[in-house]
Structures are given as structure tokens and as C-alpha cells.
Amino acid sequence: MQFQNQKVADVFDAYPSQARDGLLKLRALIFDVAQDKPEIGRLEEVLRWGQPSYITPDKKAATTLRLGTHKQASFAIFAHCQSNVISSYANQFPGWDRLDGNRAVLFDSSDQIEPFRLRSLIEDALTYHLR
């Protein structure tokens, strides 16, 4: 999938290759889930805190998802820590993933990305304000 924002593309290019591969896989999954959710409106990829972030600017349906590296893992998918996105995910799939509290799911390789489970987390974040 093409980048519409060159600054976001540059951030992905700067990640170490192992992290970049996993982050691109997560990025594709986010866009795939968004495509199946027309009620959220347009998905926009922007930079927040220097990380690729995913928002729904027209409908304001989502709580922001971010992708980036993590000090305890190669890379992670982050949700706003004051939302219940990560805790709901952890309750739905207890013990399946390594978490950083209520803010991130951690990965060391792209092989650890399980699309079925993560679709649930991404859908929850993208429709967060529609509940």
C-alpha cells in the first residue's frame, strides 16, 4: 500500500529492518480492518509523537492507534492508555500476547502477529467513539 504522507514513509524507512517488516504488516492490517468499517469514515495516517498513527478525522470514530519500536520489544502497536482498547483485548485473549500495561501489544518478530486476534483490537480502536 502506497504512503500518502512522505514524512510517515520516512519514519518507516528509518526503522530497523526486523521492526519495519512487522510494523508494515500491522499497518496493512489496520488499513484492511478500516476498509471493512465504512462507518468510521476516512482513515488517515499521520505522525503523532514521531510515530505513524491512525485516526478518523471526518467521523472522529477512533481512538488513535500508533505503531513504533519499544524498549522492551522490537516493535509494538499502541493504543491510548486511558482507553480500554488494550485491556479489553487482554480480557478477550488472556495470556496470548505480551503487553505493556494498558498501552501496547509487544512483538519481537512479524511471526508473532496473529491477524485474527489483532483485527479485534484494531476494530475496537477504530470504532471506539461509536459505541
C-alpha positions in Angstrom: 0.0 0.0 0.0 1.3 3.4 -1.0 2.1 6.1 1.5 0.2 9.3 1.1 2.4 11.1 3.6 6.1 11.3 2.8 7.0 12.0 6.5 5.3 8.8 7.6 7.1 6.9 4.8 10.4 8.3 6.0 9.7 7.2 9.6 9.0 3.6 8.4 12.3 3.7 6.3 14.3 4.7 9.4 13.1 1.7 11.5 15.5 -1.3 11.8 14.5 -3.9 9.2 13.1 -6.5 11.6 10.9 -3.9 13.2 9.9 -2.3 9.9 8.7 -5.7 8.5 6.4 -6.2 11.5 5.2 -2.6 11.5 4.4 -2.7 7.8 2.4 -5.9 8.5 0.5 -4.2 11.3 -0.1 -1.1 9.0 -1.6 -3.3 6.3 -3.9 -4.9 8.9 -5.1 -1.5 10.1 -6.0 -0.4 6.6 -7.6 -3.8 5.9 -9.8 -3.5 9.0 -10.7 0.1 8.2 -11.8 -0.9 4.7 -14.4 -3.2 6.3 -15.7 -0.4 8.5 -17.3 2.3 6.3 -19.0 3.8 9.4 -15.6 5.2 10.6 -15.2 7.3 7.5 -11.7 8.1 6.1 -8.7 6.6 7.8 -5.7 9.0 7.8 -2.1 8.1 8.5 -0.3 10.9 10.4 2.6 11.3 12.8 1.9 11.6 16.5 4.9 11.7 18.9 7.1 10.8 15.9 5.2 7.6 15.3 2.9 6.5 12.5 -0.6 7.0 13.8 -4.1 6.2 12.5 -7.0 8.5 13.0 -10.5 9.0 11.6 -10.6 12.8 11.1 -14.0 13.1 9.5 -16.1 11.0 11.8 -13.8 11.0 14.9 -14.8 7.4 15.4 -11.4 6.1 16.5 -9.1 6.4 19.4 -5.6 6.8 17.9 -3.5 3.7 17.2 0.2 4.2 16.9 3.0 1.9 15.6 6.6 2.1 16.7 9.5 0.5 18.4 9.5 -0.3 22.1 12.3 -0.5 24.7 11.1 -4.0 25.8 10.4 -5.4 22.3 11.4 -4.9 18.6 8.1 -3.1 17.9 4.6 -2.5 19.2 1.0 -1.4 18.4 0.0 1.3 20.9 -3.5 2.5 21.9 -4.3 5.5 24.1 -3.6 4.4 27.7 -6.8 5.9 29.0 -8.9 3.9 26.6 -9.9 0.4 27.4 -8.7 -1.0 24.0 -5.7 -2.9 25.3 -7.5 -4.1 28.5 -10.5 -5.3 26.5 -8.1 -7.1 24.1 -6.3 -8.7 27.1 -9.6 -9.9 28.6 -10.8 -11.3 25.3 -7.5 -13.2 24.7 -5.9 -13.7 28.1 -2.2 -14.8 28.1 -1.8 -14.8 24.3 0.3 -11.7 23.9 3.0 -9.7 25.7 1.6 -6.4 26.8 2.9 -3.1 28.2 0.2 -2.4 30.7 -2.8 -0.7 29.1 -0.8 0.9 26.3 0.7 -1.6 23.9 0.9 -5.1 22.5 4.6 -6.0 22.1 6.3 -8.1 19.3 9.8 -9.3 18.7 9.1 -10.6 15.1 6.4 -10.3 12.5 5.7 -14.1 13.0 4.1 -13.1 16.4 1.4 -11.0 14.6 -1.8 -13.1 14.7 -4.2 -11.3 12.4 -7.4 -12.8 13.8 -6.8 -11.6 17.3 -5.3 -8.2 16.3 -8.2 -7.5 14.0 -10.4 -7.4 17.1 -8.1 -4.9 18.8 -7.9 -2.7 15.7 -11.6 -2.8 15.1 -12.2 -1.8 18.8 -9.9 1.2 18.4 -11.3 2.3 15.1 -14.9 2.2 16.3 -14.1 3.4 19.9 -16.2 6.5 19.9 -19.1 4.9 18.1 -20.0 2.6 21.0 
